[in-house]
Amino acid sequence: MKTWSAANIGLVAASLSLAVLGVPLLPAGPRSACAAVVKIGDVGVVGVRGGVVPTTMRITDSAAGLESADLTILYNTTLLDLSDADVAMSTYLTGQNWSFVGTVNDASGYAQFTMYTNGAPLTGGTPDLLTLTFHVPTLAPAGTSPLTIYTDYNLSRLNEGHLPLTPANGSVVIPFDWKGGSAPRPTDWGVSGNWYSAGVPDGTGVVVSFGKQILANSVVDLISRGRTVGNMVFAADASTTIQSTGGHALTLDNNGNAAVVNVAGNHTISTAVVLNSDVLIGGTGTLSLSGGLSGPHTMSLLAGSSVTARSIQVDTLSIGPGASVVVAETSSASLQGGLAGSSDAYATTPEPGAWALLATGAACLLTLASRANCRRRPRAATPR
């Protein structure tokens, strides 16, 4: 299995050789008191097998005084591929008359880049430095590849070391993809052969995907035990139902980060969902939580998302522009916590029918248990 650990050793050895020969690892001269933050990608970006992952390296605080950048990155070649043709200096730096030299060693999983100005240093801003397009092999296993800016031994530096560099690393996650199974238990979550990249996904931070390879409506059953995942992607045109004939719960736990559930199409989780992390639900599809959702965390519906639920018991429910949630049970206990909307948010009073919560834009916080009202409430929601 190819990894980038060997690259680390080679790069470190090269730098140590320079030191032995008397070449300083950092150039002489004064160093700036301020450090520039260089960020590569984001944490937990989901990569699709056979697809690409566009990635940007950029300054995220201030590029004032920047006149050169030497950057070395590391990645896992089992999960990602990169070539020289997949890397380009940003159009912004090109327009500022910068030059670029780079080389990618995809066998070991490291790449080195040098950029420098042919004119005046940058005056500020948060510019993109590089664009990198990673490719995900068709047979990539499930796992996470760090995208690491390697800063040891002067391999990454700004202004030849005169401007301190603070790295902000990212990662790409290749999920476990559900493919259904075969007899005797074709719907069992716990059967390794039911997943692309054989194995049973279960643990904090794990990503599962119910993708476009599912051609017909699919049932996924937590038969033997409850399962834990960090992020979920529903991408299939056909519907997916996650159930538990054994009465087990599905837990969302993303290692201290918010769990992300992205929904395209119409899908159902009919077993109970337990939050060990905050959760962000987004996408253009509809997710039915007919088993209810609970946990002392924040549930956020991103712009345009739609959820129906038997019950929701969370600390805070945040609803983005154009998003909606319908809660079928009308008892005051079925919807606990606060509601944070981003413009106007409103809720029905408990009565026969369903709670209907909608929001179209900014700041409103109400405690549903006490049925406080938002100051801006242009119209009442309609019980369903």
N, C-alpha and C positions, 0 to 999 in steps of 0.2 A: 504494500500500500504506500502510495506516495504521500508524503507530508512535507511541510516546510521546515521541520526541525533540522534537517541536514543543511538547509540554506543558512539557518542561524549560525551554525558552527563555522561554515565557510566564510560568512561575512565577518564574524567576530575575529576569526583567525587572520583575515586580510588586514583588519584594522590593527590588530596587535602587532603584525609584521611591520606596519608603518611606524608604530611606536618604538619598536626595537631599533629601526633604522634611524631613529632620531627625528622623524617627521611628527610635528605636534598634532595631536588629535583634535585640538581646537586652535584656531588661529589666534595669534597674539592680538592685543588691542582691547579697548573698552567694550563692554557688553551692555546692551540696553537694559534698563530696569524693567521694561514692559515685555511681556511674552505674547506672541500671537498664537491663537488657537487654530490649528489645522484639523479639519474634520474630514473623514472619509466615510461616505455613505451614512446609513442609519443602523441602529441596532435592531436585529430581528426581521430584516427584510426577507420576505418569502420568495424563493426561487422555484420556478416550475421546470421540471425535467424536460430537456429539449429546447428550453427557452433561454432568454438573456436577462441579465440584471444590470440595467444602466446605473452607473455609480458616479458620484461627483466628489472630487476633493476641493475643499474651499476654505478660505479664511472666514471664521464666523464672528470675530469681534472687530478688529481693525487691521487693515493692511498698510497703514501709514508707515512710510519709510522702506517698504519691501522692495528689494532690488534683485534678489536671487533666492532660489529655493532648490535644495537637494533633498529628494524624498525617496525613501525606500519602503516598500510595502510588502507584507507577507499574507499569504492566503493558502487554503487547503486545496491542493490540486485533485484530490479525490472527488471533491464536490464542485469545483469551479475550474474553468479553463480561461486563459487570457493569452493574447498574442500581441506583438508590436502594433499590428494594425487596429487593435481594439483600444488603443490609447491615443488621446489627442490633447494638446494644450487648448485651453478654453478660448473661445472667440474673443473674449474680453482682453486677455493678455496678448493675443495676436494683434488686436487692434491697438494695443499700447506699445507695439514694436518690440515684443519679447521674442526670445529664441528658445528652442526646446530640443533636448536630446534625451532619448530614453531607450531602455532595453528590458525585455521581459524574459525571464527564465521559467517557462511553464513546467519544465521537468521537476524543478525544486520548489516552485511556488513563491518566487520573490521577483520584484521588479524595481528598477532604479531609474529615477528621472531627475534631470537638471533643467531648470528654467532660469533665465536671467534677462534683465532689461538691456536694451541697446540705447536707452535714453534715460530719462529721469525716473527716480523711484516713484512708487505709487503714493498717492497722497492720502488714502484712506479707503473706506468702504469694506464690503465683505465679498470680494470677488471669488468666482470659481477659478480654480487653478488648472485642474485636469478633468477630463471625462474618461471613464473606463467602462467598457462594456464586457462584463463577465458572461461566459456561456456555461450553462448547466448541462453536463453530460446526460444523455438519455437514460443511462443505467446508473446514475448517481445514487448512492445509498442515502437514507435519511440521516440528517445530522446538521451541524452548524459549522460554517467556516468563518473564523474571525477575519476581519479586514483590519490589519494592524499596521500602523505607521511605526516602523522600527527605528527607534531613536538612539540606541546604544552605539558607542564608538564612532560618533560623528557621521553616521550613515544617513541621517535626516537632519537638516539644519537650514536655517534661514539667514540670509546675508552672511554666509560662510561662518555661521556660529555667533555673529555679533548680535543677532536678534533671537532671544530664546524662543523655542518652539514648544507649545503644549499640545500633545496629540489628543484627538477625540476619535476613538476607534469605532468601527461599525461591525456588522456581521450579516451573513446571509444564511438563512435556514432552508434546508430542503426537507419538506414535510414527509410524513407517512401518508401515502395516498391510498384511500380505500378502493378496492377493486371487486368487492364481493368475494364469495368463496365457493366451495363445492361441498357436497355431502360429507359428513352427516349434519354439520351445523353451518349452513352457508351464511348465516347472518351474524355469527358470533364475533364480536370485537376481539375476543381473546385468542383467535386462531391466526397464527403468524402468516399463513398463506393467503389470508384475506387482504393483505396489505402489500402494495408495491414497496420494495426494499424490505424484504421479509423481516418480521419482528412484530412485537405487540407494543404499540405506543401507550405509555403509561408513566407519567412523571412530570414534575414541575418543569415548565419551559418547553415541553414537547409540542410540536406543531402537527396537526392532522388536517388533511384536505380531502374533501369529497368533491372530486373534480369532474371535468368534462368527459373523462373516460367512462363515466357511468351513463349508460345509454337508456336505462329503464329505472323506474322508481325503485329505491333501494331501502332496505331496513337493516340497521346496525343495532345489535342487541348486546347489552351488558349483562350477559347471562350469569357469569360465575362471581363477579365482584364489581365494585365501583372502579372507575378509572379517573385519572387526573391528566389534564393537558394544559398547555400554556396559551396556545392560540388555535383558532379553528377557521378554516376557509371552506365555505360552501360555494362551489363554482359550477355545479352541474345544472344543466337545463332540466333534467328530471329531478324529482323531489327526493330528498333523503329524510328518513325518520330514524332518530336515535332513541331507542327504548330500552327498558330493562325488565325482562320477564322475571328476573330475580329480585326486583325491588331495590336495585342499587343506584347510587347517585353518580352524576358526572360532576367533577370538581374542576374549577378553573383556577389555576395557580401558576403565575408567570414569574416566579423568582423575585418578587418585590416590584416588578413592573406591571403596568396594566395589561390584562389579557385582552386580546383583540379577536373579535368574531366578525368576519367579513362575509356578507350574504349576497349572493346573486341567485335569483329564482325563489321558489317557495319551499321552505324546509321546516322540520318539526323536531324539537327535543321533548319527548313525552315523559322522560324520567326527570327527577328533581335535579336542578342545577345549583351547586353550592359554590359561593365565591370565597376563595382565599386570597384574591387580588381584586382590585378595581377591574371593571370590564368596559371596553369600548365596543359598541356594536355599530357597524357601518355597512354600506353597500346599498344597492337599489332594490334588493329583494325583500321578502317578508319572512321573519323567523317567528314560529309559534313555540312558546315555552309552556306547553300544556301541563307540564309537571311542576311548574312554579320555579322561582329563582329566589335565593336568599343568601344573606351574608352581610357582615358589618363593613361594607365597602360602598363605593360609588359605582352606579350603573349609568353610563353615558351613551345616549343615542346620537350618533353623528348625523350631519345634515342629510336629509332625504331617507333615512332608514325607517324601518317599520317593524314593530314587535307587537304580538298579541301574547298574553300571559294569563295563566290561571290566577297567579298571585305573585307579587313582588314585595320582598321584605329586605330593604337595603337602607344604608345610612342616608344616601342622597341619590335622587334620580335626576339626571341632567338630560335635557332634550334640546337638540340642535335645530336649526332652521329647517322647516319642512319635514321634520321627523314626527313620528306618532307612536303612541303605545296605547293599547287597549287592554284593560285588566278585567277579566270576566267575572271574578268574584267581587261582590259589592260590600262585603263586611269591612269595617274600618281596619281590621287586622290584616286584610289581604294586601294593603298597600301602605307600608310603613316607611317612615323617614321623611326627608325633605325633598322638594322638587325644585331644581334649579333650571330655569329656562334661559334662553339667550335673547329673548325680546319680549314677547307676551306669552305667558303660560297660564293655563287655566284647567280646572278640573271640575267634573260633575260632583254633586253631593251624592252620598250613597242612597240609592233608590233602586227599584227593580230595573234590571238591565245591566249594562257594563259601565265601568269607569272608562271614560275616553279622555286622554290627555294629549294636548297638541301644543306646539310652540312654533313661532315664526321669527324669533330674533331675540332680545337682550334681557337683561337682568331682572330676575324675579326669583325669590326664594320663599317657599311656603311650606309649612308643616301640615301634612295632610291629616295627621291624627287630630289636630285641633281645627282643621278646615279653615285656616287663615286665608285671606284673599290677597292676590297680587294687587298692587296699586294700579297697574294698567290691566284692564280686563275688558277689551272692546266687545267681546261676545262670549256667550256661554257655550261650553262644549255640549254636545248632544249625547245623552245616554243611548247606548245601543242595545 
